[in-house]
Amino acid sequence: MKKIILLWSCFILVCGQSVSIMAQDSTPSDPAEQAARVGGVKSLEDRIKDLEDALKRKTEGDKWYDRIQIIGLIEIEAAYENTDFKDPAVEDEKTSDVDLATAEVVVQAKIAEHVEGHVMFKYEEDDLFVDEAFIALAGSESFPAYLIAGRQYVPFGNYDSHFVTDPNTLILGETNEGAAVVGYRFGGELVDVSVGAFNGDAKESGKDDIIDSFVGSIIVNPFENLMFGASYTSNLAGSDSFNEAVVDPDNLDSLVGGWSAFVSFKFLGRFKLIGEYVGALDNFKAGEIYDAADPKARKPSAWNAELGVAITDNLELAARYDGSDDGGADFLPESQYGAVLNWGFFKNTNLALEYLHGEFEDDAQETDSFIAQLAVEF
């Protein structure tokens, strides 16, 4: 409950200040955005904006290569992590590595005025795979409806972050699936409402392999620098990372829904505040998640709060405080805090230096991690 109060306190704060600050904020470009243009986790908001830009893109001719746009991302990381276990019988661990963390190639094809094809190839954790592949259909200005069909990140949660490491909210809720999502925008970009359906990776015991999972989202953008929203999923256990913590995802007693709320606010030209909450709507039965021998029914939730400031036009400092309830002894930290420095020292080139300290449920373990990430976008 205290995490929900924290999130909505942030919302009340930004709403209470928005009118006066928006009047003051006439900076033509956002230094915080310039500093972190390559660093940080990509939010659902950013993904939607990229798609909108692609749909609006004008082609220079009728040749096939005039309709193709290629975008790439390479992230190299040097990381060190120290894990202290509460159990004296378990030896503490230290790990370090320098490696390619992520490589992405996005191919976008302008098929027709309202039709876009999108494919993202991704290399991560020694695997090469298709992360996204969908067809997007967009309506006209007088009828701003849209359809996105194919493999995509479904509209549950937002997951905006300044950091290299994913926030707890993303780990609990982000879902990449083959899905069909339809939406409509009211008042230009004032309100965006979307709903979708997919065949989730978690199922009720004895049920057929069918489309049985649904999502719904509403995003409100009343001012240029203020955005907030809420979303629902009928199948929280179908999310990508959380599904791996489910003991037997094909034999749940029942599907457990989840909800999310977020706020994102930029102010005074240099500050950005992020708050988000993701949580289950009901309990998972004892032994369904984390450990089959766990005697406790669990209702997992996660939250994230961040504040970033652009020190200069290409240097950003941000702080995070996030955590979880019923996050397990090694899945989600019960509390986590740290800082990151993003330095955009060349065009589309970012160096991020990050430190995070995490403490897990029942003091089972504590972690300290240091990451240096060099990223380029092209």
N, C-alpha and C positions, 0 to 999 in steps of 0.2 A: 504493500500500500504506500509506503514512504517513497518508493520509486515513482509511482503514478503521480503523487503529489509534487515531486520534484519536476517531472516533465511538464505538468500543467502550470506549475509556478513559472517555469520558463515561458510558456505560452502567454500567460497573463501579463508577464513583464514586458514581452515584446509588443503585445497588442497595446498595452498602456502607453508605450513610448513611440509607437509607430508614426502617429500623425505629426508630432513635433520633429522627429528625426528625419522623416521623409522630406519635410520642408527644408531641412538643412542640407540634406545629402544630394548634391547636384554634381558629384564627381562623374565625369564622362566615362571613366573606366574604373573597374574594381581591382585595386592592387592585390587584394587577397586572392582573387581568381587568377591573376597573372602569376603569382608566386607558386600556386599549387596546380597549375594547369596540367601537369603530368603526374605529380604526386597525389597520393590519397586514393581511397576506395571510390569507385564509380557508383553513384547512387542511381536509383530508378529514375529520378528526376532528370539526371544527366543523360541516361539512355533514351528517354522520351524526347529530349531536346535534340539529340543527335539524329534521331529518326525523323523528326519534324524538319530539320535542316536538310536532310537528304531528300525528303519529299518535295521541298521547295526549290531544290537545286535545278538550275536551268542547264540544258545540254547545249553544246556548241555546234552540234551537227547530227546527222542521221546515222552515222557509222556506229557500229557496236561499241568501239572503244571510246566514242564520245559520251556514251551513257554509263561508263564504268568509273567508279571512284574506289581507290584502294587506300586504306588507312592501316597503319601498323603501330605496335607498341612492343618495346623490349625493356624488361626489368631485370637488372643484375643485383643480387643481394649478398651482403656479407653479414652473417648472423651469429650471435653467441647467446646461449640460454643456460641458466643455472636453475636446477630444480631441487628444492629441499623437501624431503618427505618426512611426515610426522612419525611414521613407523620406523623405529631404530633398526629394525631388521631389513629395511629396504635401503640400499645404498643410494646416496644422493647422486644426481646426474649432471654432467656438463657436456654440452654439445656446441659445435661451431662448424661453419661451412661457408664457402664462397661459391656461388653457382648462379646459373640462369634460373630465375624464379618464374618468370612468365614471358611468353612471346605470343602476340596476337596479330593476326592479319584479317582485316575486315574488307569484304568486297561488297560494294553496294551498286546495284544496277537500276538505273532509271528506265523502267519499262515503258511507261506512258505518263501522262500528266498527273494522274492520281494513283499510280502503281509503282511500288518500289520492291525490289528483291534484295535480301540482306543475308549474307553468310559470314560467320566469324569462325575462323580456324584458331585453335588455341593449343599451346604447349605449356603444360604445367605438371609438376611432380612426375617427370619422365614419361608423360602420356601426351600424345597428339590426338586431338579430337575436334569435332564440330561442336562448338559451344552454343551457337545460335544459327538458325536457318529458318527464315520466315518470309512470307509475302505480306506486305502492308498495303492496304487500300485506304485512301483518304478521300473524304468528301470535299465539297466546295465551301466557300466562306458562308454561303447562305444555309448550308446543311453540313456542319462540321462534325460528321460522324466518321468513325474509322473502324477498320477490322485488321487484326494482326493474327495470322494463322501460321503455325509451325512451331519449331523449338525456340523457346524464349524464356525470359525471366518474367514470371507471372506477376501481376500487380498486387503483391502483398508486401507491405513494408516499403521503406525508402532507402535506408542504409547509407546515408551520406556520411562522409568522414574525411578528416584531414590526414589520417594516419595510414601507414603502410599495412599494419595488422588490421584484420577485419574486426569491427565492433561485435560485441556479444549478440546484439540484435540480429545482425546478418547471419551469424553462425546458427542461431536458432530458427530463423524464418525464411531465408532466401531459398527460392524454389525455381529451378530451371527444368522445364518440362515441355513436351509437345502439347500445345494448347491452342484454343481459339478464344480470342479476347475481342470484345466489341466495346466501343466507347463513344461518348458524345461530349462536346465542349459547349458550355454555356457562356455567353458574354465574352466572346473572344477567348482569352486564356484565363478568365476569372474562375471557372469551375470545370473540372474534368471528372467525369463519372465513367467508370468502366466495370465490366463484369466478364468473367471467363470460366471455362470448364476444361478439365484435363483428367487423365487417368493417373492417379497418384501412385507413388512407390510404397505406400502403406495401405493395407486393406483390412477389412473386418474378416474374422475367421469364417470360412465357408462361402464367402461371396465370390462371384465371378469376376474375371479380369475385364472390367468395364469402366467407362467414364463415370466416376462417382465423386469427384472433387471439384469444388467451386470456389471462386474468389470474387471479391467485389472491392472497389476502391473509390474514394472521393478525395480529390485534391483541390484546395482552394488557394488562389493566388490574388488576394485583394490589392496588394501593392507590388511594385516591381521587386522589392527586396524582402518580401515576406511571403512564406508559403507554409501551409499546414495541411494535414490530412489524416484520414483514418482508413483502415482496410480490414478485410475479414477473409479467412480461409476456412473451409470445412475440414481440412486435413493437414494439421500442423506437422504430424509425423512424416508427411511426404516431402518435407523440405530437404535440401541436399545433404547438409552436414548432420542435422538432427536425426535423419533417417538411419544413419550409421550407428547411432546410440540406441536405437530401438532393438530389443532383444530378438523379436520375431516379427518383422514388419508385415508379413503376409497373414498373421493370425492375431490381430488385435481384437479385444473384446468389443470395441466400438471405435469409430473415428472420432478424434478429439479436434474440435475447431480451435482457431486462434484469432487474436485481434491485434491490431497495431495502430499506434498514433504517433505522429511526428510533427515537429515544427522546425523550420529553418529560417533564420533572420540575419540579414546583413545590415549593418548600421555604421554611421559615421565614416563611411567610405573605406574603413580598414578592418572592421570587426565582423566575425560571423559566428553566430550561436546556433548549435545543433542540439536538439533533444528528441529522443525516440524511445518508445516502449513497445515490446512484443511479448505476448503471453498467451498461454493456453486458456481456453474458456471452461475447461472441466479437468478433472483428475484422470491421469492414466492409472490403470490398475497396478497394484503392487507386482513388481517383477517384469513389467512390460518395457521399461526403459532402464538403461545403464547396466543393470545386473539382475539376472533372473532370480537370485536369492534375496533381493531387496524386499523387505517386508512392508515398505512404506508406499502408499499411493502418492503420486507426485503430480504437481501442477507447475511445470517449468515456466519461467518468465525471464526476460532480459531487458536491460535498459542501458542507454548511452547518453552522456552529456559531454559536449565539447565546446570550447571557445577558442577561436583562432583570431590572430591579429597580424596584419601585414606590416612588418617593421619598415620595409622599403617596398618599392614596386616589384621586387623579385625575391623578397625574403619574408617568409611567414613562420610564425611560432604559434603552436597550438597545444592545448592541454586537454586531457581526457579523464573522465571519471565514469566508469561503467561497472556493471555487475549483473548478478542474477539471483533468483530464488529457485530452489530445487534444480540446480544446475549440475548436480552430481559431483563426485569426488575428483573427477579429471576431465569433465566435458566443458563446462563453463566456469570461469572464476567467479566466486561469490562477490568479490570486489576487485577492481583493477584500476590503476591510475598511472599516468605517465605523461610524457611530452614528446613532441616531434618538431623538428626544424626542417622546413622545405625551402630549398634554395634553387630558384630557376636561373642558373648562371649563364645559360645560353638559350636561344629560342628552342622551345619544345624539348628542353633538357632539364631534368630536375634531380637534385641530390637531396635525399631525405635521411635525417639522423633521428632515430626513434629509441626511446626507452620506455618499458612498461614493467610494472610490478603487479603480480596477481596473487590472490589468496583464495583457496578453494574451500568448499563446504567441509565443516567439521575440522578445519585446519589440516586437512589431509596432505596438502602440499602448498608450497609457495614457489613462485617462479619470478625470475628476473631475466628480462630479455633485452638485448641491444641489437638494433638492425641499422645497417647503412645500405641504402638502396639508390642505385643510379638508373634512371629511367629516361628513355627517349621516345617521342611520338613522331610519326611521319605519315 
